[in-house]
Amino acid sequence: MKHWAQIEERSVIWGMRLLLRVYLLCGRGVLQVFLYPVVSYYWLTNRLARQASLTYLNKIAAFTPLNAGLWLSFKHFISFANALIDKLAAWSGALSEADVQYHGRDNLIAEIHKGRGAVLLGSHLGNLEVCRVIADFDAALRINVLVHTKHAEKFNRLLNKTSDNSRLNLIQVTEITAATAMMLSDKIDAGELVIIAADRTPVSHSQRTSRATFLGAEALFPQGAFILAALLKCPVYTVFCLKQQGKYAVYFDHFSDLLTLPRKNREQSIQHVIQLYADRLQIYCLKEPLQWFNFFDFWHTDND
């Protein structure tokens, strides 16, 4: 069983640059023509990703009237292709504020205007690249997204070439170190936002995980995102960006004024917090089931 980070990255930077050029020159419709055969080939040939999609959809089907099967799995992959186009639109600056609807935005902005930043717990549900538009809330707002990909610096350069928005910064990390925490603490003190995905086990096997019930079965979630949020001593929100009725709906939900993990019962506290996050992730997955893009065996645990 491969860790998700060991699965070959298909979206290399030159390919993204080519797709972005097609999008800018020809528009979404033409790019869609390019993507559908590619996605069809990928769905047919990548048995592990297809099986992971079916596993997820079968678990979703226990909570919704969806009929899990090969056709729904194919639609799941097509949804991913459309999310890729949305990603390119966000990078290119083609989105306007009219394309985005916000829920809970005012409360988050009020926190920022108090002079201190916040941690946003993200996920691989929906499209966090729309954070480029979130940065347009306020000229003084800066957003830092922690990513676990070696292409982060290249994506940053591509982003800066295609948009004049320099307030969105991708930070490549493979593990949360003391130096990382200190750097992010400075950003929080400066009133910036820090976004970290909390739904994938860490790249480094030295980092710890906790089991939580998600869609009716136990899965491993990383402790690092929650420990980091506690160390930064700032408000914590969850953020989900879903495509709904042709628009991007960004949901900011308050998670904690200040995460505390007492040393005496730290493991129990982390377990409780992670379960709360898993419960919230499930709620949003059920809103848009085909927009959760984790094409690996998410429910595989060390004892399986």
N, C-alpha and C positions, 0 to 999 in steps of 0.2 A: 504494500500500500504506500503510494507516494504521498509525501506532504505536499500541500497545494503549491508551495513555493518551488518545488522541484519539477512541477509540470511546465513543460516548455512554453514560454510566452509567445503567442502567435502574433501579437500586435507590436512588432518591432517598429522602431522609430521611423525608418524610411518608409514603411508601409503606411503609417499614420500620416506622414507628410504627403504621400501621394494621394491618399483618400481625402485629405484636407484640401489639396489643390483641386481635385475633381469636384468637391463640394462647392468651393468658392467660385469655380468657373462655370459649372453646369447646374448646380442646384441639387436639392434633395432627391428629386425624381430620378435623375440620371444616376446618382450615387446608389439609389435603391436597386437599380438594375445590376450594378456591380456587386452589391452585397448579397443578394438573394442566392445566386449560384454558389458563391463562396460559402455561405452559411449552410446551404444544402449539402455541399460536399463535406464540410466539417461535421455536420450532424450524422451523415452516413458513415464516415470513416472513423470517428472518434467514439469508440464503444464506451470508454470510461466516462466521458462527459455525458453521453446519452443516458447511460445507466444512472449517473448521479442525478440527472434531471428527472428521470422516472421515479427514483427513490423519493426525491423531494415532493414531486407532484402527488405521489401516492399518500404521503403524509398529509399534504394539504387537503386531499380529497376526503379525509376523515373529518374535516371541519367545514367543508363547503360542498356545494352540489356539483363541483367539477368532476368530469369523467377522465381520470388519469389514463393515459395511453400514449401510443407513439405519435398520434396527430397532435395532441396537446404538448408533448415534448418538442415536436418540431416548431410549434407556435412559440414555445418558450425560447428557443434559439432565435427565431425571427424577432422576438421582442428584444433580445440582446443586440441583434443587428440594428434595430431602430434606436436603441440606447446609444450605440456607437455613433450614429448620425447625430443624435442629440449632443453627444460629447463634442463632436466636431463643430457643431453650431455654437456651443458654449465657448469653445476655444477661439473661434473666429470672430466673436463679438456680434454674431448674427442675432442673438437673443436681445429682446428689449424687456423693460420692466413690465410691459403689458403682457408678455408671455408667461409671467410667473405670478402665482397667487401665494400669499404668505399666511400662515396660521401660527400665531404665537410670536410673531416678529416684534411687536411693540414691547413686550415684556423683556425680550432679549436685548433690544436696543437700550431700554431703560437701565438694564444692568451695566452695559458697556459705558453709558454716559455717567455712571458713578465713578469712573476712573480706573476700573479694573476689568480685565478680560474674563473670558469664560472658556471652559472646555465643552466641546460638542462631541458627543459619542455618535459616530456615524456607523454605517454598515454597507454591505454590498447589495442593499435593496435600493432600487432606483438609480439615480444619477447624480452623484455628488459634484460632478463637474459644473453643475449649474451654480455652484458656489462662486463662480466668476461673476455671475449676476448679483449674488448676495452682496458682494463687495461694493456694488453700486448703491447700497443703502445710504451710505454716509461716506463722504470724501476722506474722513479720517480713519475709517475702519480698515484693518488689515487682517487677512485670514491666512493661517498656516495649516496645511494639510499634511499629516504624517502618512507616508506611503511606504510599502514594503516592496519596492521594485527598483532594480538597478538602473532603470531608464528614467528615474525621476528628474535628474539634472537635465537630460536631453529634452524631456517633456517641458520642463521649465523654459528652456531656450525656445522651443517651438511655440509655447504659449506666448512668450514675450514678443516673438516675431509677428504673431498674428493678431495681437491685441495690445493696446496701450495701457491695459490695466496691470499695473505692477503690484497691486495690493494683495494678490493671491500668490502664495509661495508654497511650492511642494518641497517637503523635506524628506529625504530618503533615510529610513532607519531600518536596521535589521533587528535591533534590540534597544530597549530603553535603558540607557546608562545614566550614571550620575551627571555626566557632562550634558547629556540630552535634557535631563530634568532641569538643570541650571539654565540652559539656553532657553527652554520653554518658559521657565519661571520669569525670566526677563521680559519675554513677550507678553505674558499675562499682566505683569506689572505695568507694561506700556499700553494696556487696554486692548490688546489684540485677541483674536479668537484662535483656538487650537482645536483642530478637528482630527480625531483618530478613530479608525474603524475598530469596533469592539466585537466583531463576529467572526474573526479568523484566528486560529491558533498561531502562536508566534513562530517566526522564521527560525529563531534560535531555540533548540530543544531544551536549553538550560532555563528558559523562562517557564513559569508555572501556569497551569490551567486549572479550571474548575468545571465540574459537570453541572449542567443545568437541564431541566426539562424544556424541550423546544419542539412544538408540533407533536407532542405525545410521546417523545422518546428522548433519552439522554444524549447530549452532545457536549463536546468540549468547547469552552469559551476561554479566551485569554484573560489572565488576571492583570496583565500589564496596563491596559487602558484605564482600569479602575484604580490601580495603585498610583498611576501617574496623576489622575484627577485628584486623588486625595493629597498627594504631595504638593500639588500646585495651589491648594487651599483657595479655591475660587468656586463660583457657581458652576453647576454642571447641567447641561441640557442634552437631550437627544435630538438628532436632526435626520429627517427622512425627506427625500425629494422624489416624488412620484409623478409619472405622466398620467394625467387624468383629464379626459375630455379635451385632448389637444393642447392642454396647458401643463405647466410644471407646477405642482403643488408642493411647497416646502413647509414642512411641519416642524416647528420648534416646540418641544415639550420640556417643561421644567423637570429635572431629575433629582437634584439635590442642591440646597443652598451651599452646603459644604460637606463633601464626603469625608467621613471619619472611619478609620479602621483601627479600633483599639487593639493594642498589642495582646491584651489578655485573651481575647476571643477573636483574633484577627481572621482565622480561616473561616469561621462561621459568618463573620461580618462580610467578608468577600463573597462567600457563597450566596448569602442573602441578596447582596447588591447585584450580583451577576444574574441571579434568577429574576430579579425585577427587570433587568434589561432584556433578558430573553423573553419574558412575558410581553414587554412592549414591542419588541421586534416581531413577535408572532402576530400581535394585533395589526401591525402595518403590513406584514406579509399577506394576511388574509384580505386586506383592502385591495391589493394588486398582486395576486399570486405569481404572475408571469414576469415580475420585475425583480425577483431575487436571483442574483447572478453569482452563485457559488457552484461551479460545475466540477465538483469533486465530492467524495463521500464525506459529507459533513458530519454524519452520525457515527463515523468510525471512531472508536476509542481504543486506547492501548490494550484493553482486555478483550476486544472483539476477536 
